[in-house]
Amino acid sequence: MAPKALALLALAVLGGCAIPLRGGENPPALGRKTVTQKIMPDTLVAFDGTRCTPTSGKFRKTTLKTDAWCIWIVPPRAGTPYAPR
């Protein structure tokens, strides 16, 4: 990786900002967020309502009101085919 690209990636990671992974209205984004809820068996919920599905080990180790690095997504709205049931 080029030094300039590596520096930009380090700046984004250390800054705690989110890096969008794909386009769209609410793209999944890699970032660090405060976890406010854990839904068994494997879902973390952040303060802003976004959700993440980490590995089982990371899910077990994550405690409420702490920050977690994850790929956060906005859950689909109710009434859409992919909405949680």
OpenMM code with the backbone's topology and positions (N, CA, C; nanometers):
from openmm import Vec3, app, unit

residues = "MET ALA PRO LYS ALA LEU ALA LEU LEU ALA LEU ALA VAL LEU GLY GLY CYS ALA ILE PRO LEU ARG GLY GLY GLU ASN PRO PRO ALA LEU GLY ARG LYS THR VAL THR GLN LYS ILE MET PRO ASP THR LEU VAL ALA PHE ASP GLY THR ARG CYS THR PRO THR SER GLY LYS PHE ARG LYS THR THR LEU LYS THR ASP ALA TRP CYS ILE TRP ILE VAL PRO PRO ARG ALA GLY THR PRO TYR ALA PRO ARG".split()
positions = [
    Vec3(0.0856, -0.1174, 0.0000),
    Vec3(0.0000, 0.0000, 0.0000),
    Vec3(0.0898, 0.1232, 0.0000),
    Vec3(0.0521, 0.2214, -0.0759),
    Vec3(0.1308, 0.3441, -0.0860),
    Vec3(0.1312, 0.4169, 0.0482),
    Vec3(0.2406, 0.4840, 0.0820),
    Vec3(0.2480, 0.5554, 0.2103),
    Vec3(0.1361, 0.6567, 0.2292),
    Vec3(0.0984, 0.7250, 0.1217),
    Vec3(-0.0079, 0.8251, 0.1324),
    Vec3(-0.1414, 0.7581, 0.1662),
    Vec3(-0.1717, 0.6456, 0.1003),
    Vec3(-0.2966, 0.5737, 0.1275),
    Vec3(-0.2958, 0.5178, 0.2686),
    Vec3(-0.1818, 0.4669, 0.3121),
    Vec3(-0.1702, 0.4129, 0.4474),
    Vec3(-0.1906, 0.5231, 0.5506),
    Vec3(-0.1366, 0.6400, 0.5247),
    Vec3(-0.1532, 0.7528, 0.6163),
    Vec3(-0.3003, 0.7948, 0.6251),
    Vec3(-0.3693, 0.7980, 0.5120),
    Vec3(-0.5112, 0.8338, 0.5126),
    Vec3(-0.5949, 0.7308, 0.5870),
    Vec3(-0.5639, 0.6020, 0.5679),
    Vec3(-0.6354, 0.4968, 0.6394),
    Vec3(-0.6109, 0.5079, 0.7894),
    Vec3(-0.4870, 0.5308, 0.8292),
    Vec3(-0.4544, 0.5459, 0.9716),
    Vec3(-0.5277, 0.6661, 1.0310),
    Vec3(-0.5336, 0.7748, 0.9583),
    Vec3(-0.6034, 0.8940, 1.0049),
    Vec3(-0.7520, 0.8651, 1.0254),
    Vec3(-0.8128, 0.7933, 0.9322),
    Vec3(-0.9551, 0.7601, 0.9434),
    Vec3(-0.9802, 0.6689, 1.0628),
    Vec3(-0.8951, 0.5683, 1.0812),
    Vec3(-0.9133, 0.4733, 1.1912),
    Vec3(-0.8915, 0.5422, 1.3252),
    Vec3(-0.7830, 0.6168, 1.3371),
    Vec3(-0.7532, 0.6833, 1.4636),
    Vec3(-0.8541, 0.7924, 1.4961),
    Vec3(-0.9130, 0.8507, 1.3940),
    Vec3(-1.0132, 0.9540, 1.4151),
    Vec3(-1.1474, 0.8985, 1.4586),
    Vec3(-1.1655, 0.7666, 1.4485),
    Vec3(-1.2909, 0.7059, 1.4899),
    Vec3(-1.4050, 0.7317, 1.3933),
    Vec3(-1.3727, 0.7749, 1.2726),
    Vec3(-1.4788, 0.8032, 1.1767),
    Vec3(-1.5211, 0.6746, 1.1060),
    Vec3(-1.6293, 0.6808, 1.0373),
    Vec3(-1.6803, 0.5646, 0.9642),
    Vec3(-1.6324, 0.5694, 0.8203),
    Vec3(-1.5992, 0.4547, 0.7667),
    Vec3(-1.5570, 0.4425, 0.6277),
    Vec3(-1.6684, 0.3717, 0.5517),
    Vec3(-1.7384, 0.4390, 0.4596),
    Vec3(-1.8474, 0.3723, 0.3881),
    Vec3(-1.7956, 0.2574, 0.3023),
    Vec3(-1.8688, 0.1448, 0.3016),
    Vec3(-1.8274, 0.0265, 0.2283),
    Vec3(-1.8983, 0.0115, 0.0949),
    Vec3(-2.0130, 0.0733, 0.0766),
    Vec3(-2.0822, 0.0706, -0.0519),
    Vec3(-2.1776, 0.1894, -0.0555),
    Vec3(-2.2244, 0.2221, -0.1750),
    Vec3(-2.3111, 0.3376, -0.1903),
    Vec3(-2.4524, 0.3099, -0.1430),
    Vec3(-2.5369, 0.4069, -0.1616),
    Vec3(-2.6762, 0.3927, -0.1231),
    Vec3(-2.7137, 0.4954, -0.0179),
    Vec3(-2.8396, 0.4914, 0.0209),
    Vec3(-2.8896, 0.5877, 0.1179),
    Vec3(-2.8258, 0.5691, 0.2553),
    Vec3(-2.8176, 0.4453, 0.3028),
    Vec3(-2.7592, 0.4142, 0.4334),
    Vec3(-2.6610, 0.2990, 0.4183),
    Vec3(-2.5427, 0.3247, 0.3640),
    Vec3(-2.4483, 0.2159, 0.3404),
    Vec3(-2.3895, 0.1614, 0.4702),
    Vec3(-2.3533, 0.0322, 0.4738),
    Vec3(-2.2811, -0.0204, 0.5901),
    Vec3(-2.1504, 0.0575, 0.6045),
    Vec3(-2.1071, 0.0767, 0.7271),
    Vec3(-1.9851, 0.1531, 0.7479),
    Vec3(-1.9026, 0.0931, 0.8607),
    Vec3(-1.7737, 0.0840, 0.8381),
    Vec3(-1.6814, 0.0386, 0.9409),
    Vec3(-1.6551, 0.1554, 1.0336),
    Vec3(-1.6730, 0.1321, 1.1630),
    Vec3(-1.6490, 0.2399, 1.2575),
    Vec3(-1.6540, 0.1906, 1.4004),
    Vec3(-1.6260, 0.2817, 1.4923),
    Vec3(-1.6297, 0.2507, 1.6346),
    Vec3(-1.7480, 0.3238, 1.6950),
    Vec3(-1.8382, 0.2469, 1.7578),
    Vec3(-1.9572, 0.3070, 1.8167),
    Vec3(-1.9812, 0.2485, 1.9553),
    Vec3(-2.0566, 0.3235, 2.0374),
    Vec3(-2.0902, 0.2787, 2.1715),
    Vec3(-2.2078, 0.1814, 2.1654),
    Vec3(-2.1901, 0.0642, 2.2254),
    Vec3(-2.2918, -0.0405, 2.2247),
    Vec3(-2.3917, -0.0156, 2.3384),
    Vec3(-2.5209, -0.0127, 2.3044),
    Vec3(-2.6246, 0.0116, 2.4049),
    Vec3(-2.7131, -0.1095, 2.4290),
    Vec3(-2.7043, -0.2096, 2.3405),
    Vec3(-2.7899, -0.3275, 2.3535),
    Vec3(-2.7229, -0.4462, 2.2860),
    Vec3(-2.7450, -0.5653, 2.3439),
    Vec3(-2.6977, -0.6898, 2.2834),
    Vec3(-2.8200, -0.7783, 2.2623),
    Vec3(-2.8389, -0.8263, 2.1400),
    Vec3(-2.9527, -0.9118, 2.1082),
    Vec3(-2.8977, -1.0501, 2.0763),
    Vec3(-2.9394, -1.1490, 2.1544),
    Vec3(-2.8918, -1.2859, 2.1344),
    Vec3(-2.9430, -1.3371, 2.0017),
    Vec3(-2.8694, -1.4136, 1.9262),
    Vec3(-2.7413, -1.4719, 1.9648),
    Vec3(-2.6198, -1.3925, 1.9205),
    Vec3(-2.6347, -1.2898, 1.8340),
    Vec3(-2.5129, -1.2314, 1.7774),
    Vec3(-2.5233, -1.0875, 1.7281),
    Vec3(-2.6148, -1.0069, 1.7800),
    Vec3(-2.6330, -0.8720, 1.7267),
    Vec3(-2.6020, -0.7667, 1.8325),
    Vec3(-2.5187, -0.6703, 1.7942),
    Vec3(-2.4913, -0.5544, 1.8790),
    Vec3(-2.5686, -0.4360, 1.8226),
    Vec3(-2.6220, -0.3519, 1.9117),
    Vec3(-2.6958, -0.2325, 1.8704),
    Vec3(-2.6227, -0.1110, 1.9270),
    Vec3(-2.5968, -0.0131, 1.8422),
    Vec3(-2.5262, 0.1086, 1.8836),
    Vec3(-2.6246, 0.2144, 1.9304),
    Vec3(-2.5707, 0.3209, 1.9877),
    Vec3(-2.6505, 0.4310, 2.0410),
    Vec3(-2.7419, 0.4934, 1.9373),
    Vec3(-2.7044, 0.4857, 1.8088),
    Vec3(-2.7838, 0.5488, 1.7037),
    Vec3(-2.8799, 0.4529, 1.6337),
    Vec3(-2.8904, 0.3297, 1.6858),
    Vec3(-2.9831, 0.2320, 1.6289),
    Vec3(-2.9238, 0.1424, 1.5223),
    Vec3(-2.7999, 0.1689, 1.4808),
    Vec3(-2.7376, 0.0816, 1.3822),
    Vec3(-2.7036, -0.0517, 1.4479),
    Vec3(-2.6903, -0.1553, 1.3646),
    Vec3(-2.6658, -0.2901, 1.4154),
    Vec3(-2.5426, -0.3506, 1.3516),
    Vec3(-2.4876, -0.4495, 1.4210),
    Vec3(-2.3668, -0.5157, 1.3775),
    Vec3(-2.3757, -0.6619, 1.4180),
    Vec3(-2.3218, -0.7499, 1.3342),
    Vec3(-2.3182, -0.8932, 1.3654),
    Vec3(-2.1723, -0.9372, 1.3691),
    Vec3(-2.1098, -0.9318, 1.4880),
    Vec3(-1.9687, -0.9689, 1.4991),
    Vec3(-1.9519, -1.1199, 1.5133),
    Vec3(-1.8271, -1.1624, 1.5294),
    Vec3(-1.8005, -1.3033, 1.5574),
    Vec3(-1.8562, -1.3358, 1.6958),
    Vec3(-1.8764, -1.4642, 1.7236),
    Vec3(-1.9328, -1.5026, 1.8536),
    Vec3(-1.8407, -1.4616, 1.9677),
    Vec3(-1.7088, -1.4693, 1.9463),
    Vec3(-1.6145, -1.4287, 2.0503),
    Vec3(-1.6226, -1.2803, 2.0812),
    Vec3(-1.6308, -1.1985, 1.9766),
    Vec3(-1.6408, -1.0540, 1.9964),
    Vec3(-1.7736, -1.0190, 2.0615),
    Vec3(-1.8810, -1.0895, 2.0246),
    Vec3(-2.0110, -1.0642, 2.0846),
    Vec3(-2.0048, -1.0900, 2.2357),
    Vec3(-1.9455, -1.2022, 2.2754),
    Vec3(-1.9356, -1.2365, 2.4180),
    Vec3(-1.8515, -1.1355, 2.4950),
    Vec3(-1.7425, -1.0893, 2.4357),
    Vec3(-1.6496, -0.9988, 2.5046),
    Vec3(-1.6985, -0.8547, 2.5131),
    Vec3(-1.7889, -0.8162, 2.4252),
    Vec3(-1.8361, -0.6780, 2.4234),
    Vec3(-1.9337, -0.6538, 2.5370),
    Vec3(-1.9103, -0.5471, 2.6120),
    Vec3(-2.0004, -0.5119, 2.7217),
    Vec3(-2.0765, -0.3844, 2.6854),
    Vec3(-2.1893, -0.3658, 2.7493),
    Vec3(-2.2713, -0.2477, 2.7232),
    Vec3(-2.1971, -0.1214, 2.7635),
    Vec3(-2.2262, -0.0136, 2.6953),
    Vec3(-2.1692, 0.1194, 2.7179),
    Vec3(-2.0195, 0.1264, 2.6903),
    Vec3(-1.9675, 0.0321, 2.6078),
    Vec3(-1.8289, 0.0401, 2.5634),
    Vec3(-1.8289, 0.0548, 2.4118),
    Vec3(-1.7169, 0.1013, 2.3581),
    Vec3(-1.7050, 0.1178, 2.2138),
    Vec3(-1.6628, -0.0136, 2.1488),
    Vec3(-1.7150, -0.0390, 2.0303),
    Vec3(-1.6800, -0.1593, 1.9551),
    Vec3(-1.6580, -0.1230, 1.8089),
    Vec3(-1.5518, -0.1787, 1.7506),
    Vec3(-1.5266, -0.1650, 1.6072),
    Vec3(-1.6078, -0.2706, 1.5362),
    Vec3(-1.6802, -0.2305, 1.4335),
    Vec3(-1.7646, -0.3261, 1.3621),
    Vec3(-1.8104, -0.2629, 1.2308),
    Vec3(-1.8737, -0.3424, 1.1486),
    Vec3(-1.9388, -0.2908, 1.0281),
    Vec3(-2.0846, -0.2686, 1.0659),
    Vec3(-2.1201, -0.1439, 1.0834),
    Vec3(-2.2535, -0.1058, 1.1311),
    Vec3(-2.3470, -0.0833, 1.0127),
    Vec3(-2.4703, -0.1322, 1.0269),
    Vec3(-2.5713, -0.1142, 0.9226),
    Vec3(-2.6986, -0.0563, 0.9832),
    Vec3(-2.7735, 0.0131, 0.9012),
    Vec3(-2.9040, 0.0641, 0.9425),
    Vec3(-3.0047, -0.0465, 0.9126),
    Vec3(-3.0811, -0.0927, 1.0140),
    Vec3(-3.1775, -0.1998, 0.9868),
    Vec3(-3.2870, -0.1525, 0.8912),
    Vec3(-3.3377, -0.2432, 0.8068),
    Vec3(-3.4462, -0.2064, 0.7141),
    Vec3(-3.5700, -0.1599, 0.7892),
    Vec3(-3.6448, -0.0701, 0.7255),
    Vec3(-3.7684, -0.0193, 0.7864),
    Vec3(-3.8753, -0.1285, 0.7925),
    Vec3(-3.9632, -0.1164, 0.8902),
    Vec3(-4.0754, -0.2100, 0.9038),
    Vec3(-4.1598, -0.2071, 0.7768),
    Vec3(-4.2071, -0.3233, 0.7376),
    Vec3(-4.2906, -0.3333, 0.6190),
    Vec3(-4.2131, -0.3634, 0.4922),
    Vec3(-4.0820, -0.3609, 0.4987),
    Vec3(-4.0013, -0.3965, 0.3823),
    Vec3(-3.9658, -0.5444, 0.3901),
    Vec3(-3.9316, -0.6064, 0.2786),
    Vec3(-3.9058, -0.7516, 0.2782),
    Vec3(-3.7941, -0.7965, 0.3732),
    Vec3(-3.6959, -0.7096, 0.4006),
    Vec3(-3.5823, -0.7503, 0.4840),
    Vec3(-3.5892, -0.7011, 0.6278),
    Vec3(-3.7036, -0.6490, 0.6680),
    Vec3(-3.7176, -0.5969, 0.8045),
    Vec3(-3.7058, -0.7102, 0.9063),
    Vec3(-3.6434, -0.6818, 1.0227),
    Vec3(-3.6362, -0.7837, 1.1266),
    Vec3(-3.7753, -0.8185, 1.1772),
    Vec3(-3.7935, -0.9431, 1.2122),
    Vec3(-3.9255, -0.9886, 1.2606),
    Vec3(-3.9227, -1.0103, 1.4092),
] * unit.nanometer
topology = app.Topology()
chain = topology.addChain("A")
for resn in residues:
    res = topology.addResidue(resn, chain)
    for name in ("N", "CA", "C"):
        topology.addAtom(name, app.Element.getBySymbol(name[0]), res)
